[in-house]
């Protein structure tokens, strides 16, 4: 039976685990984050940082993002204050975030295909609570991470290392929306399936090393056998 339709036959590939990013991959939240960061920079620095520049660095850890978009001097002088303000700004809009269509069904299909499912979130724990609840993570995943599980953030691969450790290791494939997801997975020798729903372009993800790119969770679910087969050949 087709795993994408929730079949019970295990997928006999060369890996046993799928690691999925959450923000921008399963949860429609990237633009909420970008606006929250923009407001934080405005409040702390009293100057505008273009939202487009912020968006290009989403998926990178907040400990890296401030310097990446505003410079090392801003990070040294104001980094913690910007992050504290971003947290408050995102708190105000987090309830507006929604799962992408069929995100939960994708997790269920991966489990039905015989794969361990790990949600690799780098969100702070209180921000991870909403998507984990919406995804019914306790039912549809084997483990998940938050920012507390790793000292280094993406594109450093530590979070992926910790995610895999939670399910006893194994060979994995990554699903993510950002070039930083791909770079982190590359560092671990993990192939990545890219999704466009976070706002990164198809060619950007392919150039970073993604083995295949789909529009969103629903598109990946509709082509799940094809995607899993491509991953097994990588």
C-alpha positions in Angstrom: 0.0 0.0 0.0 1.2 3.5 -0.7 2.8 5.1 2.4 1.6 8.5 1.3 -2.0 7.3 1.8 -1.2 6.0 5.3 -0.4 2.4 4.4 1.0 0.0 6.9 3.8 -1.5 4.9 7.2 -0.4 6.2 9.4 1.5 3.7 12.5 -0.6 3.0 15.0 2.2 2.3 18.5 2.7 3.4 17.6 4.8 6.4 15.2 4.5 9.3 14.5 8.0 10.6 13.1 11.3 9.2 14.1 14.5 11.0 11.7 17.4 10.4 12.2 21.1 11.0 9.1 22.8 12.4 9.1 26.6 11.8 8.5 27.2 8.1 8.4 23.5 7.3 5.3 22.3 9.3 4.2 25.5 10.9 3.4 28.7 8.9 5.4 31.0 11.2 8.5 32.3 9.3 6.9 35.6 8.5 5.6 36.0 12.0 9.2 35.5 13.2 10.5 38.0 10.6 8.1 40.7 11.8 8.8 40.0 15.4 12.6 40.3 14.8 12.0 43.5 12.8 10.0 45.1 15.7 12.7 44.0 18.1 15.5 45.7 16.2 13.3 48.8 15.8 12.6 49.0 19.6 16.2 48.3 20.7 18.2 50.0 18.0 15.7 52.7 17.0 16.4 51.9 13.4 14.8 49.7 10.8 16.4 46.4 9.7 14.8 45.3 6.4 12.5 42.4 6.9 13.7 40.8 3.7 17.2 40.6 5.1 15.8 39.0 8.3 13.8 36.5 6.4 16.9 35.3 4.5 18.4 34.3 7.8 15.4 32.5 9.3 16.2 29.0 10.2 19.5 30.2 11.6 19.6 30.3 15.4 18.7 33.5 17.1 22.1 33.6 18.7 23.6 33.9 15.2 20.8 35.9 13.5 21.5 39.3 15.2 25.1 39.5 14.0 24.2 38.0 10.6 21.7 40.8 9.8 22.9 43.7 11.9 26.7 43.1 12.4 29.0 41.9 15.1 29.0 45.3 16.9 25.2 45.2 17.3 25.5 41.6 18.6 28.1 42.5 21.1 26.3 45.6 22.4 22.6 44.7 22.0 22.3 41.0 21.1 20.6 39.9 24.3 18.3 42.9 24.4 17.2 42.2 20.8 16.5 38.6 21.5 14.6 39.4 24.7 12.4 41.9 22.7 12.0 39.4 19.8 10.7 36.8 22.4 8.1 39.3 23.7 7.0 40.3 20.1 6.7 36.7 19.0 4.6 35.9 22.1 2.1 38.5 20.8 1.6 36.7 17.5 2.3 33.1 18.1 -1.4 32.2 18.4 -1.9 33.4 14.8 0.4 30.7 13.5 -1.1 27.7 11.8 0.0 24.3 10.6 0.5 24.0 6.8 -2.1 21.9 5.1 -1.6 18.1 5.9 1.4 18.7 8.1 0.0 16.3 10.7 -1.0 13.8 8.0 2.6 13.8 6.7 3.9 12.8 10.1 1.3 10.0 10.3 2.3 8.7 6.9 6.0 8.7 7.7 5.3 6.6 10.8 3.0 4.3 8.8 5.9 3.8 6.4 8.0 2.3 9.2 10.2 5.4 9.9 11.0 7.0 13.2 9.9 10.6 13.2 11.8 13.3 15.0 10.8 17.0 15.2 14.0 19.1 15.3 12.9 22.4 16.6 15.4 25.0 17.7 12.6 27.1 19.3 12.7 28.0 22.9 10.5 25.6 24.9 7.5 27.9 25.4 7.4 28.7 21.6 7.7 25.0 20.8 4.6 24.1 22.8 2.1 25.4 20.3 3.4 23.5 17.2 4.0 20.4 19.2 0.4 20.5 20.4 -1.0 21.3 17.0 1.0 18.4 15.5 -0.1 16.0 18.3 3.6 15.3 18.6 3.1 12.7 21.3 1.0 10.7 18.9 2.7 11.3 15.6 6.4 11.6 16.5 9.0 9.5 18.4 10.9 12.5 19.8 11.5 16.2 19.5 14.0 18.9 20.4 14.0 22.5 21.6 16.7 25.1 21.9 17.6 23.6 25.3 18.9 20.4 23.6 21.9 22.0 21.9 24.4 24.7 22.7 25.1 25.4 19.0 22.3 26.4 16.7 21.8 25.8 12.9 23.7 25.8 10.6 25.8 23.9 13.2 24.7 20.3 13.1 24.5 19.8 16.9 20.7 19.9 17.0 20.5 17.2 14.4 23.0 15.1 16.4 20.8 15.5 19.5 17.6 14.7 17.6 19.0 11.5 16.3 20.4 10.6 19.8 16.9 10.8 21.1 15.9 7.8 18.9 19.1 5.8 19.3 20.9 7.1 16.2 20.4 5.5 12.8 20.5 6.7 9.2 18.3 9.7 8.6 16.8 12.0 6.0 16.0 15.7 6.8 13.0 17.7 5.8 13.4 21.5 6.1 12.6 24.8 4.5 15.8 26.8 4.9 19.3 26.6 3.4 20.5 26.4 7.1 18.6 23.2 7.5 20.4 21.8 4.4 23.8 23.0 5.6 23.3 21.5 9.0 22.2 18.2 7.5 25.1 18.2 5.0 27.6 18.5 7.8 26.1 15.2 9.2 26.0 13.5 5.9 22.2 13.5 6.0 20.3 14.1 2.7 17.6 16.9 2.8 14.2 17.2 1.2 13.5 20.9 0.9 10.1 22.6 1.1 9.2 26.0 -0.4 6.6 27.0 2.2 9.1 28.8 4.4 9.9 31.3 1.6 13.3 30.1 0.4 13.5 29.4 -3.4 13.8 26.1 -5.1 17.1 26.8 -6.7 18.5 28.1 -3.4 17.7 24.9 -1.7 19.0 22.8 -4.5 22.2 24.8 -4.6 22.7 24.3 -0.9 22.5 20.5 -1.5 18.8 19.5 -1.2 18.2 16.3 -3.1 14.6 17.2 -3.9 12.2 20.1 -3.4 8.4 20.1 -2.9 6.0 23.0 -2.4 4.8 22.1 1.1 3.8 19.2 3.4 0.8 18.4 1.3 2.9 18.2 -1.9 5.5 16.0 -0.2 2.7 13.8 1.2 1.3 13.4 -2.3 4.7 12.4 -3.7 6.0 10.6 -0.6 7.0 7.3 -2.3 9.0 9.3 -4.9 10.7 11.4 -2.2 11.6 8.4 0.0 13.0 6.6 -3.1 15.1 9.6 -4.1 16.4 9.8 -0.5 17.4 6.2 -0.4 19.6 6.7 -3.5 21.4 9.7 -2.1 
